[in-house]
């Protein structure tokens, strides 16, 4: 009987000690905010387009941290899904078509002679990439445009087009050659 | 300087067939003036030059056409006299085959020089003045990469340069442009080297030439007699002409991974660049022509030419007797590192060779077979990388691992692919992986940039909202204070008799208002509306006394008001009685 009592007392003392250590550590090494959200946010393409159903990339990062699927970001495409899957150690899913399809990088282009200078697109642009003033022609700073589409909808005269980012000798890249193949299939035929 | 200083060896390397004899038999030729020149604004590493001429302008040979834009850029000059016909996208010698903005110059056939300013006494000039001359002559490295020469000379001002290396190795098969350049312009090249060493003030100047160019070595030794320039013969081995490889051969020092030669006190310039420096300083001529090797079995008479920058490739090929039916692939550069070009593209400052190969010379690569892990590629690699590992990582698109295995130290010389028994296009894979890594990095930096802009915009909107809120509160406070002041004033004036009359009046109005029934209220509103309409009409009439319509409106309105008022008074008096 006394051995059982000793065991209970020892375990009680141990649990009290560890509880105190954990409690102290929770206060001493407290992390402000959620670091995983920052890591997720760093992988998202920051177009702030809202196609995932959240008002920007950071809210979606928070939602992912809370368990939302990682396949709702069309601008990020497969590579972002893969990176998120690696970070969170989950299975990569195919892009959810409901939230849009993966597109090549786009930029907004304002047909300047049709622009009436209403400033509505300027207010819609999440990254201040549109330049202009009331009753003055507006224009898009291509280098700053994320291709998020948000300026197209508010335009009252439909003078904004989304065009694919032109390929130049500067952003052109080599395409990987097809991987080497065994000629076993040919051997099988003969 | 005939004593041969010590040289070192580089790891790896290969000995492909040299094929250099074909193009050296005819010396250096001068093709006739082309009718139209295409001058791309980007002929170097860095940013495009900015045009300072417009379509329709008449320009003279050597006149400035485009100026540098930023530190890493090169200006551009007219290679002949003529008229600028356009500034537009034009064919460009690039692996992508894409077009680039270019100045199109129609030659007038006169080839008239603009006024040149030669500098005879360059030895008395300050290095800064000489650098200015080199910069304004638009000289980029003529070896192949096209690094702006002035920027390279200034690349690490805090590092002491003790060795100036002149690259005349020309290790790639077929190419003989530097060889011809040295045979014909040895004296000028030595002067150019002296100008460079006047700028850098190094302890020694080493010119590395492969031993398969005895005529060039003899010419350079004769020209360098008595000068502090060592002409060093090095064994023929590909790729000893790579910048880092040549430095290692001549000095025994290795350029650190990701570093520049300047980090180990060495600066390397191509021999053609030295000639361009001579022309720029001594003759005052900008860089408008260069030696180009025209070779390959599809040409009847392979040769070397002094070609104007911007000459379309097909004109040069025609000069060398192109047999179109034999041409299989047209390559700019050599067979190891060159890329396929379109013959409509022009020759630019970095074009050293045009190789018009037949199908036997440049056969299509056999289909790649799986890697058998023989390890020949690792033995051939001059950068001591592990091409086999890089191959697996590239296939698996494992970019972090590729970077850990120093993919970016690969000089893309092609030695590994040359020795591969499975014909795996290794360099092609590395190039694709490098492009992909660069584009991912670019995306990341862009995403980061967008995120910062987005956050700053959010902060700004918040600031503006707070400011508006503060303004609103300030206005509300002001209004409250004004009201309080009015009430205080009213209270202090209570003693005077006039407000006494007001107080019961107010009480009477309130009493009257509170006792009105809904019907009475309606009547009162109708009366007020009628009065307002009448007043508005009267006001308009006062403004336009001649308007007959308005005059006609007044009596009915007066009538309506009188009726409404009467109805209201009746209602209230009935109530009161």
Interface residues (C-beta under 8 A of the other chain):
Chain A: X41 X42 X44 X45 X46 X47 X48 X56 X57 X79 X126 X127 X128 X129 X144 X146 X167 X168 X169 X171 X172 X173 X174 X175 X176 X177 X178 X179 X180 X181 X182 X183
Chain B: X42 X92 X94 X95 X96 X98 X100 X367 X368 X369 X370 X371 X394 X395 X422 X424 X425 X428 X429 X431 X432 X433 X434 X435 X436 X438 X439 X440 X442 X443 X446 X447 X448 X449 X450 X451 X453 X454 X456 X457
